[in-house]
Amino acid sequence: ATDKELLALLENDSKQIVLYAYSALRDRNYKDLKAVFIKHSQDTTNVWETGGCTGVIWQVNEFMLYRLQPKNNSGELGYLTQEEFEQYKKKLGIQQ
């Protein structure tokens, strides 16, 4: 899929598809990923992600935020600084 197609999928009713498209954009180092997160930052829909022996339930905004952690990218594409990351965690009430 192209970036344009992935951006269109971010509007899908299925939150699993939304997160799949977001992850694909993240893997491509999409430069405006922070803006995508901000647009979805109030989405608290629960989504199941399989992994390991069981999996995990994420809220959409939490899933997106954790993929912007400064330690997971070079920071040169406008993703979050550590300070921004901590501020968003606090604002969204994320304890982890």
C-alpha angles and dihedrals in degrees: 000000000000123000088254091055092047091050089053090052089058086075094054119124090231109083090201089062090046091054093044090054091046091051091049090052089049091051088053092050090241105199097221097049092118090059089051090053092048090052090053097035094111095050106111096170111142117239129183117229117190118222142133113001097326119002136228139263113231132184109232093243092048093050091051094045094052090054089059096056111138092231090060098056141030094253092228094108097062098264119148126299116224089258092052091046092054091046092053092047089054094044092050093043094241110161102186 
